[in-house]
Amino acid sequence: MSLLDTASLIVTPNGYKEGKLYSVIPSDGSGDMSVGRATTATRVNSAGLVELVPYNLAQYSEDFSNPFWSLYQASILSNDIASPNGTMTATKLIASTNSVAAIYSTGPYNEGLKTFSVYAKAGSQNIVFIDAIAIGGSSALMRVNLSTGALISNTFQNTNIENVGDGWYRISGTYTQLGGSLAQVSFGFGTSVSTNDYAYFWGYQIVEADTALPYLKTETRLNIPRLDYSNGTCPSLLVEPQRTNLVTYSSSFDNGAWDKDGVSIVANNITSASGVQDADKITENSANGIHGLYNLNPYTSITTATASIFFKKGTRKFFSIKLQIGANSYTQVYDSESVTTASNTSNGLTSVSTSVVDFGNGWVRATLTGTNPSGAADAYTVYCLSNSGTPTFDAVNKNPTYQGTGTDYGYIWGAQVENASYQTSYIPTQAATVTRNADVISKTGIADLIGQTEGTVFVELDIINGAESLGIWMRTGVTPYNDMITILVSQFGTCIAEVRASNVNQFVNSSFSIGSGKHKFALAYKANDFAFYIDGTQIATSSSGTPPTCDQVYLGGYPDGGARLSKNIATALYKTRLTNDELATLTTI
Amino acid sequence: MNIYKLTYPNKEAAVADLKAKNILIEVDGIDGQKHEAYGNGVQAVVEIGLIILEQGTYDEEGNVITEPIYAEGYHYDVMSSELYDFDANLVEPKNPKHAFAGHAVTEEYEPQFLGDEA
């Protein structure tokens, strides 16, 4: 028997659904974690791509009675027949007139490439359609004969009709909408219709991809835990604080929200870090000067900001980010080929940090953080091409300046500015700034899974430099810190284990610091017997103190909006104080 | 979940109202100090601040040539499962400058059906 077999609770980034992260132990659901965020978010998926979570953009993909959906000249019977997955969840669409009968949603959905799909089965009607219509009228429509599986007519760019058995077909169409949002998506039937004609539908999906991805059921879409693969094949549970991307049109640099100086933009020219062809080409002109773009409207009331952008080399591999807050600025040049920072010019910002990370397929994400020592002010970011890792910086505007060729270029995608001291996952925007809420991963009322008089807490974390990682926080009642057991790593890498009862510290250790990357922590507690281990090494012990009784567990964040940036790989609780040898074994990397 | 779009004369008035409604609360921190936190049911409080209606102009050094023109008031968005009466502070902008991820900014639209070929 391994140590893991004796745990009372094990949670890993594994099985999940909306609002829930399944526990490995126990397997009866009593240890499943609640997931709350109330917004969508992005992650790096197992293919290394930046992906919206969930990737199905449609809400209530199997519940067409939900107000998210509307009916046009039709009624429905929910859960009427077996769906393609065998559950009684398919919907019968019934014509109210002798004309079109449809189920539709008015979104709106952002412009760009998308694939629309739905499962359909013939009833008295065997010719069905799906369509997508944009504000302004451009549109795509396909009609399919469900008796033969034949495509009857089509204005989508690509289509697919897949026979999935029992009379069901999955029909899909791919369409790129430019110049405005999609205002309506719908499916139904409209060919030679008689009143009370019917057909069956199930599992509607919209994805930002050129093919229909595996079907993913949705409800609200808002509370899905993020299994993040940014550090390889082993996922971590990504928990982030609330953040707003202050940039509008964050991947639409051709938009008028961006002022271009010495460059031209070709929209949606190449596949981005998301796997979709929505990255822009930025080409320098032949002028002698700067070659970049910046936000026309300033970000207001900024003291500290983090600016980031994805870049892929074309004929130019060097690029720069300039962050200006008030009269102070910092400009950093990056090399997208070697994935390193190059030269910089510092002009007043303090607490500056920079980074550049490989996102695969030639894409890097570069980041610049800085603080205005003069306090809150308007802020701007400038993203430029550079002809060198050590360019000449313009004496006035502090951006790389050089004689352009008129032909050299690179690619950009996903600009983000956060009013904070470190970068978080990408938040796509269009005309408005967008907020991703804090992730809250919690379980309450589980005193039976938490050691009350003795126990052991184990967490494995992927630590990120510059951000506080909250591994685990257990408490009782509603007062945050009176009775608690916690393991966290400060933004400076200080590892903190703390046990507090009746608002009195029973065991505290913050003597050890670690760097970024994966680390294992274990904190064992029992009356007058505490021990703290990191990566197989005993950090501290204590022979005095009394542990509290806890009945709630939080991973990565607090329930009051105080989420930290955490990548939790595994969590385990034991109802016994493991031996020191077992703690060493459990935490050995 | 309820989304409230709010405008106040200034930041101080906004914070005072949010605290009066227990949307923003103070809790004892682990360091023994008071910390601002979200009240019961609150998912997010977003300080939007000033909204620029017309951009300013600046010289190459970033000095202001003409000041930007701002919308009246100081703006916040609140997302909460709780119901509040914000009275005159509640607004319904036609072109909101801020959204929550996954919550569509809806526009009036009359549905049309290309499949109408009966």
Interface residues (C-beta under 8 A of the other chain):
Chain A: G36 R37 A38 T39 T40 A41 S70 Y72 N98 S99 V100 A102 Y104 T106 G107 P108 Y109 F129 D131 I133 I135 S139 L141 R143 S181 A183 Q184 S186 G188 F189 G190 T191 S192 V193 R221 L222 Q242 T244 L296 N297 P298 T300 S301 Q324 A327 S329 Y380 V396 N397 I427 P428 A431 A432 T433 V434 T435 R436 N437 A438 T479 P480 Y481 E498 Y558 D560 G561 G562
Chain B: M1 I25 V27 D28 G29 I30 H35 A37 Y38 V42 Q43 A44 V45 V46 E47 I48 G49 L50 I52 Q55 G56 E60 E61 G62 P68 D77 M79 N95 P96 K97 H98 A99 F100 A101 G102 H103 A104 V105 T106 E107 Y109 P111 Q112 F113 L114 G115 D116 E117 A118
